[in-house]
Amino acid sequence: MHVPVLIQRLDPQLPLPAYEHPGDAAMDLRARVAVTLAPGERVLVPTGIAIALPAGFGAYVHPRSGLALKRGLGMVNAPGVIDAGYRGEIGVILINHDPHESISLERGDRIAQLVLAPVVQASWLETDKLDETVRGTGGFGSTGGR
């Protein structure tokens, strides 16, 4: 399914996000500026684009798995949520999880992934009691680790 989305290129030298392979779920976002993150440091990195999502859609910014595995680069608020009404520049809050090495990113480096998805909104129906299930109130590892 293809959904038309308006995009504003805030930096004409950077390529627009694109799917790298047929059937991919995500498009790569690129850094608009060069940054160096010391161990444990976090920074907001602009991507050089703004979008106008159609009503009923959201966009979700996810970390890139290769950067996480090879360099310890993550996102503080993964996934980052972009609501349909937001019109500002997309930014990515990156963090260096490596305990010893700084991470340098150049302008134009692929730093995160953007996934578009339909959004369903809830209509709350308040109740005094919820139905019983096998799991019940068990959470936070209640099903075991093995």
N, C-alpha and C positions, 0 to 999 in steps of 0.2 A: 504494500500500500504506500503510495506517495502522497504527502500532504504539502501543499504550497505554503512556504513560510517566508515572510519578508525578512531580509537581512540587510543591515547597514554596515558597510565596510568602513571602519574608523581609521584604518591604516591601509592605504592603497597598495603598499608593497607586500603585504602578507596575503597568502592564498586563502580563499574561503575554506571553511571546513568541508571535508568530502569523505565519503565512504571509500576505504582503501580497497575493499574486495566486494564482489557481488554478494548480497545477503547479509552484510555486516549490520550489526545493531547500532553501532556508534560511529561518530565522526570525530576526528582528532581536532583538538583546540591547540592553538599555538601561542607562545609567549610574545607579547608586543614589545617587551623590554628584556634586556639581559639582567640576570640576578644571580647572586651567590648566596647560598644558605649555609650558615655555619651549623654544626651539629645541634639539633634541637630547635633551630630557628624556624619561624614560620613567616610567610610573606604573602600579600595579595598581589597576584600577577595578572595584569590586564591582558585580554586576548585580541583586542582590536576589532571586535564585532559587537553589534547589538541586534537583537531579533524582535520580531513582533509575532508571537505565537498566536494561532487562531484560538478562539474560545473553545474550551473542552480539551486543551492539550497542555502539557507541561514539558519542560526540558530538564534533564538531570545530568549533572556534571560528575563523572566518575574518574578515579585515578587510572593511570595506565599501568597495567600489571608488570610490564618489562622494566619500567623505571622503579617500581616498588621493589622488585626482586633484585635487580642488578645494582641499584644505587641507594635504596632506602627512602625514595621520595614518595610521600603520601599526601593525602588531602586531610585537612583538619575536620571538615564538615562533609564527609563523603556519605551519600552523594549530595552535592549542592543542588538546590531546587530553584528553577527559574519559572516563575508564574507567568501566565499568559498576559497579565497586565504590565509586566516589567519592561521598560524600554531602554534601560541604561546599558553600559558596556558590561559584557560578561567578564567576571573576574574569577580567578581560581585561587583558593587559599591553600598554598602548598606548605609542607613541613618536611624537614630533613630528619628522618628517624635514625640515620647512621650515627653511632655514638662517637666516631672519631674523625670522619672525613667531611669536608665541605662539599656541597654540590653546586656546580656552576651550570647555568642554563643560558644559552645564547638566544638572542632575538630570533624568532621563527621556529625554535624547537617545539616539538609536539609535547605538551605538558599534561593533557587530560583528554577525556573522551566525553562527547555530548550525545545523549540518548533522548529522543523525542518519544512521548507516549501519551495515549489518551488518559484523561483524568476523570474519575468518578467522584462526585461529591456526595457526602453523607447527609442524610436527614435524620437527626437524632430522635429516637423514640425512648423517652425516659421510662425506666421500670424500677420496681423495688427489688426484683430478683431476676437473675439470669438463668437460662436453662442449664441443666447438668450435662457434663461431657465426661468421657473417660479420663481426659487429661485434667480437668478441673482447674484449680488455681496453680498447679505446678508450673514453674518457669525457671529461668536462669540456671539451666543445666539439670533440670529435674528428670530428663529422660536419659541421663548418663552420658559418659564420654566414649564409651566403647560398646 
